[in-house]
Amino acid sequence: MHKGQWVDVIKQAIPGLAMLLDEPMWAHTSLKVGGPVDVMLMPTSAEEVCQVLHLLKEHDIPRYIMGNGSNLLVRDGGIRGVVIKLGDNFSDAVVEGSRIRAQAGISLTKLAHMAWQGGLTGLEFASGIPGSLGGAIAMNAGAYGGEMADVLEKVVCCNLDGNMSTLDLPALELGYRSSKVRNEKLVALEAVVALKPGDRTLIRDTMDDLNRRRREKQPLNFASAGSTFKRPSGYFAGKLIDDAGLRGICVGDAQVSDLHCGFVVNRGRATANELLELIDLIRQQVWDKYQVELELEVQVVGED
Ligand SMILES: Cc1cc2nc3c(=O)[nH]c(=O)nc-3n(C[C@H](O)[C@H](O)[C@H](O)COP(=O)(O)OP(=O)(O)OC[C@H]3O[C@@H](n4cnc5c(N)ncnc54)[C@H](O)[C@@H]3O)c2cc1C
């Protein structure tokens, strides 16, 4: 089946589903690179997500799930098939006592803000992470000593056949920047985070302090996807890169941030190819000098 045909199949099966054709991925990622995706779908309910997944499986159409695109490096040729974007369109949330139940597309910043408003502590670490709840579950996002594993109680997921299940904390198999959701290509639909009653002033002060530290240490004035590499056991990626003499080096407009060497940034017009070339160069030089293998934290998707 060619693209025009399967677009019609989707339109007929789920009328009203928000759909963008040949949508440039650079417009949906914090790194601001990436060619077009054939079709971007933006479902608004769990049922719609499951229906879409079932349909794509049935017609053998490739699919990729994204949240806020803050950990993605999409190649210049873009993505063939469908990207299902779970963002603002899928972001209802409600406070239930000391828990918050939320759809996966809600931003972590908004979720942390809700927790503060409700006098609930536990999500302060997440207030400056620019991802969605779903992306944070998939990546077990963390910062300043906290991580999603500390607050998640359960997650409603959907598999690629379109079947829903609920995973409790142990079943989520959360590890350092890894999860069952990511390893088994599940889609996180909705989650319950369990927090504790806390002092609103203290919660606000902690969030402000962490965000101030971020602004001081991270190159937030340039496009990036956060830390490019995972923390290698026993080392810090940024320090290894700095010690290897790579601070500030460029390939085109792709640069090792001179503020934080763990971030590869797009200074304006970088292509995905330039970013990937720089990433290869960093990995090679760090390996040559220190025999440490830098593993990517950023998810690379799409085709050249
Ligand atoms: C300036 C900056 C600072 C950052 N700081 C931190 C930090 O302190 N700590 C940290 O951990 N990360 C940090 N990040 C990286 C990023 O914000 C996190 O990894 C975040 O959790 C990604 O969420 P997202 O919604 O943007 O996911 P995306 O980038 O859209 O996707 C990331 C991965 O999650 C998967 N995914 C997304 N949504 C779902 C879903 N609903 N179900 C299943 N899989 C899904 C995608 O398929 C992909 O594999 C930072 C990034 C930037 C740009």
The ligand as a MOL file (V3000), in Angstrom:
LIG
                    3D

  0  0  0     0  0            999 V3000
M  V30 BEGIN CTAB
M  V30 COUNTS 53 58 0 0 0
M  V30 BEGIN ATOM
M  V30 1 C 17.8270 21.6570 27.9030 0
M  V30 2 C 17.5210 20.2250 28.2270 0
M  V30 3 C 17.7150 19.7590 29.5220 0
M  V30 4 C 17.4510 18.4160 29.8230 0
M  V30 5 N 17.6410 17.9810 31.1080 0
M  V30 6 C 17.3700 16.7070 31.4280 0
M  V30 7 C 17.5460 16.2370 32.7660 0
M  V30 8 O 17.9140 16.9750 33.6600 0
M  V30 9 N 17.2770 14.9240 33.0090 0
M  V30 10 C 16.8360 14.0720 32.0400 0
M  V30 11 O 16.6030 12.8940 32.3440 0
M  V30 12 N 16.6590 14.4960 30.7670 0
M  V30 13 C 16.9000 15.7860 30.4450 0
M  V30 14 N 16.7130 16.2100 29.1510 0
M  V30 15 C 16.2930 15.2440 28.1050 0
M  V30 16 C 14.7630 15.1160 27.9230 0
M  V30 17 O 14.0940 16.2960 28.3230 0
M  V30 18 C 14.2220 13.9180 28.6940 0
M  V30 19 O 14.7990 12.7010 28.2440 0
M  V30 20 C 12.6890 13.7980 28.5710 0
M  V30 21 O 12.2250 12.8140 29.4510 0
M  V30 22 C 12.2320 13.4340 27.1440 0
M  V30 23 O 10.8270 13.6240 27.0840 0
M  V30 24 P 10.1140 13.9870 25.7070 0
M  V30 25 O 8.6620 14.0360 25.9630 0
M  V30 26 O 10.7140 15.2050 25.1260 0
M  V30 27 O 10.4810 12.7060 24.8600 0
M  V30 28 P 10.9040 12.5840 23.3090 0
M  V30 29 O 12.1750 13.3350 23.1320 0
M  V30 30 O 9.7650 12.9740 22.4530 0
M  V30 31 O 11.1660 11.0440 23.2370 0
M  V30 32 C 12.2120 10.4510 23.9840 0
M  V30 33 C 11.9970 8.9330 24.0280 0
M  V30 34 O 10.8100 8.6650 24.7480 0
M  V30 35 C 9.8930 7.9220 23.9330 0
M  V30 36 N 8.5450 8.3850 24.2730 0
M  V30 37 C 8.0870 9.6550 24.2920 0
M  V30 38 N 6.8050 9.6880 24.7030 0
M  V30 39 C 6.4470 8.3960 24.9230 0
M  V30 40 C 5.2450 7.7640 25.3710 0
M  V30 41 N 4.1320 8.4550 25.6840 0
M  V30 42 N 5.2520 6.4000 25.4810 0
M  V30 43 C 6.3570 5.6890 25.1880 0
M  V30 44 N 7.5170 6.2200 24.7700 0
M  V30 45 C 7.5650 7.5710 24.6570 0
M  V30 46 C 10.2980 8.2200 22.5050 0
M  V30 47 O 9.8880 7.1860 21.6220 0
M  V30 48 C 11.8120 8.3060 22.6570 0
M  V30 49 O 12.3810 7.0080 22.6830 0
M  V30 50 C 16.9660 17.5460 28.8240 0
M  V30 51 C 16.7590 18.0320 27.5180 0
M  V30 52 C 17.0120 19.3640 27.2280 0
M  V30 53 C 16.7550 19.8730 25.8410 0
M  V30 END ATOM
M  V30 BEGIN BOND
M  V30 1 1 1 2
M  V30 2 1 2 3
M  V30 3 2 2 52
M  V30 4 2 3 4
M  V30 5 1 4 5
M  V30 6 1 4 50
M  V30 7 2 5 6
M  V30 8 1 6 7
M  V30 9 1 6 13
M  V30 10 2 7 8
M  V30 11 1 7 9
M  V30 12 1 9 10
M  V30 13 2 10 11
M  V30 14 1 10 12
M  V30 15 2 12 13
M  V30 16 1 13 14
M  V30 17 1 14 15
M  V30 18 1 14 50
M  V30 19 1 15 16
M  V30 20 1 16 17
M  V30 21 1 16 18
M  V30 22 1 18 19
M  V30 23 1 18 20
M  V30 24 1 20 21
M  V30 25 1 20 22
M  V30 26 1 22 23
M  V30 27 1 23 24
M  V30 28 2 24 25
M  V30 29 1 24 26
M  V30 30 1 24 27
M  V30 31 1 27 28
M  V30 32 2 28 29
M  V30 33 1 28 30
M  V30 34 1 28 31
M  V30 35 1 31 32
M  V30 36 1 32 33
M  V30 37 1 33 34
M  V30 38 1 33 48
M  V30 39 1 34 35
M  V30 40 1 35 36
M  V30 41 1 35 46
M  V30 42 1 36 37
M  V30 43 1 36 45
M  V30 44 2 37 38
M  V30 45 1 38 39
M  V30 46 1 39 40
M  V30 47 2 39 45
M  V30 48 1 40 41
M  V30 49 2 40 42
M  V30 50 1 42 43
M  V30 51 2 43 44
M  V30 52 1 44 45
M  V30 53 1 46 47
M  V30 54 1 46 48
M  V30 55 1 48 49
M  V30 56 2 50 51
M  V30 57 1 51 52
M  V30 58 1 52 53
M  V30 END BOND
M  V30 END CTAB
M  END
